[in-house]
Amino acid sequence: MRKYKKFISYVLLALSIILLAIIVIFTIITIFDMIIMKIYIGQ
């Protein structure tokens, strides 16, 4: 039971890290897209 609880906590930690990474990547892509659009419109 104790081992199982530890496993669940590790899985939740991994999922939260993956979710955070997805949010960060999405934010970076959005920012880059905005910068590229500004440069494209500016020219």
N, CA, C and O atoms as a GROMACS GRO file, in nm:
protein
  172
    1MET      N    1   0.084  -0.121   0.000
    1MET     CA    2   0.000   0.000   0.000
    1MET      C    3   0.088   0.126   0.000
    1MET      O    4   0.062   0.221  -0.073
    2ARG      N    5   0.192   0.125   0.083
    2ARG     CA    6   0.281   0.240   0.093
    2ARG      C    7   0.356   0.264  -0.039
    2ARG      O    8   0.369   0.378  -0.085
    3LYS      N    9   0.404   0.156  -0.099
    3LYS     CA   10   0.474   0.165  -0.228
    3LYS      C   11   0.381   0.221  -0.335
    3LYS      O   12   0.422   0.303  -0.418
    4TYR      N   13   0.255   0.176  -0.333
    4TYR     CA   14   0.155   0.219  -0.431
    4TYR      C   15   0.130   0.370  -0.420
    4TYR      O   16   0.118   0.440  -0.520
    5LYS      N   17   0.122   0.418  -0.294
    5LYS     CA   18   0.100   0.560  -0.268
    5LYS      C   19   0.217   0.642  -0.323
    5LYS      O   20   0.198   0.748  -0.383
    6LYS      N   21   0.339   0.592  -0.301
    6LYS     CA   22   0.460   0.660  -0.349
    6LYS      C   23   0.459   0.667  -0.502
    6LYS      O   24   0.494   0.769  -0.560
    7PHE      N   25   0.418   0.557  -0.565
    7PHE     CA   26   0.410   0.550  -0.712
    7PHE      C   27   0.312   0.653  -0.765
    7PHE      O   28   0.340   0.721  -0.864
    8ILE      N   29   0.196   0.665  -0.700
    8ILE     CA   30   0.092   0.762  -0.741
    8ILE      C   31   0.147   0.905  -0.729
    8ILE      O   32   0.124   0.988  -0.817
    9SER      N   33   0.219   0.932  -0.621
    9SER     CA   34   0.275   1.066  -0.602
    9SER      C   35   0.377   1.099  -0.711
    9SER      O   36   0.382   1.212  -0.761
   10TYR      N   37   0.459   0.999  -0.749
   10TYR     CA   38   0.556   1.018  -0.857
   10TYR      C   39   0.487   1.043  -0.990
   10TYR      O   40   0.530   1.129  -1.068
   11VAL      N   41   0.379   0.970  -1.017
   11VAL     CA   42   0.302   0.985  -1.141
   11VAL      C   43   0.241   1.125  -1.146
   11VAL      O   44   0.246   1.191  -1.250
   12LEU      N   45   0.183   1.170  -1.035
   12LEU     CA   46   0.123   1.304  -1.029
   12LEU      C   47   0.228   1.412  -1.051
   12LEU      O   48   0.204   1.511  -1.119
   13LEU      N   49   0.347   1.392  -0.992
   13LEU     CA   50   0.458   1.486  -1.009
   13LEU      C   51   0.499   1.493  -1.156
   13LEU      O   52   0.519   1.602  -1.210
   14ALA      N   53   0.512   1.377  -1.220
   14ALA     CA   54   0.550   1.370  -1.361
   14ALA      C   55   0.444   1.440  -1.449
   14ALA      O   56   0.479   1.514  -1.540
   15LEU      N   57   0.317   1.415  -1.420
   15LEU     CA   58   0.208   1.476  -1.497
   15LEU      C   59   0.208   1.628  -1.482
   15LEU      O   60   0.188   1.701  -1.579
   16SER      N   61   0.231   1.675  -1.359
   16SER     CA   62   0.234   1.820  -1.336
   16SER      C   63   0.351   1.886  -1.409
   16SER      O   64   0.337   1.995  -1.462
   17ILE      N   65   0.467   1.817  -1.412
   17ILE     CA   66   0.585   1.868  -1.483
   17ILE      C   67   0.557   1.874  -1.633
   17ILE      O   68   0.592   1.972  -1.699
   18ILE      N   69   0.495   1.769  -1.687
   18ILE     CA   70   0.461   1.763  -1.830
   18ILE      C   71   0.363   1.875  -1.865
   18ILE      O   72   0.379   1.943  -1.967
   19LEU      N   73   0.263   1.894  -1.779
   19LEU     CA   74   0.162   1.999  -1.801
   19LEU      C   75   0.228   2.137  -1.801
   19LEU      O   76   0.198   2.221  -1.886
   20LEU      N   77   0.317   2.159  -1.705
   20LEU     CA   78   0.390   2.286  -1.695
   20LEU      C   79   0.474   2.309  -1.821
   20LEU      O   80   0.477   2.420  -1.875
   21ALA      N   81   0.543   2.204  -1.867
   21ALA     CA   82   0.625   2.213  -1.988
   21ALA      C   83   0.541   2.249  -2.110
   21ALA      O   84   0.582   2.331  -2.192
   22ILE      N   85   0.422   2.188  -2.122
   22ILE     CA   86   0.331   2.216  -2.234
   22ILE      C   87   0.287   2.362  -2.231
   22ILE      O   88   0.284   2.429  -2.335
   23ILE      N   89   0.253   2.412  -2.111
   23ILE     CA   90   0.209   2.552  -2.096
   23ILE      C   91   0.322   2.647  -2.134
   23ILE      O   92   0.300   2.746  -2.205
   24VAL      N   93   0.445   2.618  -2.088
   24VAL     CA   94   0.562   2.702  -2.118
   24VAL      C   95   0.589   2.703  -2.268
   24VAL      O   96   0.612   2.810  -2.326
   25ILE      N   97   0.588   2.585  -2.332
   25ILE     CA   98   0.612   2.574  -2.476
   25ILE      C   99   0.506   2.651  -2.554
   25ILE      O  100   0.537   2.723  -2.650
   26PHE      N  101   0.380   2.635  -2.513
   26PHE     CA  102   0.268   2.704  -2.580
   26PHE      C  103   0.285   2.856  -2.570
   26PHE      O  104   0.261   2.928  -2.667
   27THR      N  105   0.325   2.904  -2.452
   27THR     CA  106   0.346   3.047  -2.429
   27THR      C  107   0.459   3.099  -2.517
   27THR      O  108   0.446   3.205  -2.579
   28ILE      N  109   0.571   3.024  -2.524
   28ILE     CA  110   0.687   3.064  -2.605
   28ILE      C  111   0.647   3.070  -2.753
   28ILE      O  112   0.683   3.164  -2.823
   29ILE      N  113   0.573   2.969  -2.799
   29ILE     CA  114   0.528   2.965  -2.939
   29ILE      C  115   0.439   3.086  -2.969
   29ILE      O  116   0.452   3.149  -3.074
   30THR      N  117   0.348   3.117  -2.877
   30THR     CA  118   0.257   3.231  -2.894
   30THR      C  119   0.336   3.362  -2.903
   30THR      O  120   0.308   3.446  -2.988
   31ILE      N  121   0.434   3.380  -2.814
   31ILE     CA  122   0.516   3.501  -2.812
   31ILE      C  123   0.595   3.514  -2.943
   31ILE      O  124   0.600   3.621  -3.003
   32PHE      N  125   0.659   3.403  -2.986
   32PHE     CA  126   0.735   3.403  -3.110
   32PHE      C  127   0.645   3.434  -3.229
   32PHE      O  128   0.684   3.508  -3.320
   33ASP      N  129   0.524   3.378  -3.228
   33ASP     CA  130   0.427   3.401  -3.336
   33ASP      C  131   0.391   3.549  -3.343
   33ASP      O  132   0.382   3.606  -3.452
   34MET      N  133   0.371   3.612  -3.227
   34MET     CA  134   0.338   3.755  -3.220
   34MET      C  135   0.454   3.838  -3.274
   34MET      O  136   0.432   3.934  -3.348
   35ILE      N  137   0.578   3.802  -3.237
   35ILE     CA  138   0.698   3.875  -3.282
   35ILE      C  139   0.712   3.861  -3.434
   35ILE      O  140   0.738   3.960  -3.503
   36ILE      N  141   0.695   3.740  -3.486
   36ILE     CA  142   0.706   3.714  -3.630
   36ILE      C  143   0.599   3.793  -3.706
   36ILE      O  144   0.627   3.851  -3.811
   37MET      N  145   0.477   3.795  -3.652
   37MET     CA  146   0.367   3.869  -3.716
   37MET      C  147   0.397   4.019  -3.718
   37MET      O  148   0.370   4.086  -3.818
   38LYS      N  149   0.453   4.072  -3.608
   38LYS     CA  150   0.489   4.214  -3.600
   38LYS      C  151   0.596   4.248  -3.705
   38LYS      O  152   0.586   4.351  -3.772
   39ILE      N  153   0.696   4.162  -3.718
   39ILE     CA  154   0.804   4.183  -3.815
   39ILE      C  155   0.747   4.175  -3.957
   39ILE      O  156   0.781   4.256  -4.043
   40TYR      N  157   0.659   4.077  -3.980
   40TYR     CA  158   0.599   4.056  -4.112
   40TYR      C  159   0.511   4.175  -4.153
   40TYR      O  160   0.514   4.219  -4.268
   41ILE      N  161   0.433   4.226  -4.057
   41ILE     CA  162   0.344   4.341  -4.083
   41ILE      C  163   0.429   4.468  -4.098
   41ILE      O  164   0.398   4.555  -4.180
   42GLY      N  165   0.535   4.479  -4.019
   42GLY     CA  166   0.621   4.597  -4.020
   42GLY      C  167   0.693   4.617  -4.152
   42GLY      O  168   0.718   4.731  -4.191
   43GLN      N  169   0.728   4.510  -4.222
   43GLN     CA  170   0.806   4.519  -4.346
   43GLN      C  171   0.722   4.563  -4.465
   43GLN      O  172   0.774   4.575  -4.576
   0.00000   0.00000   0.00000
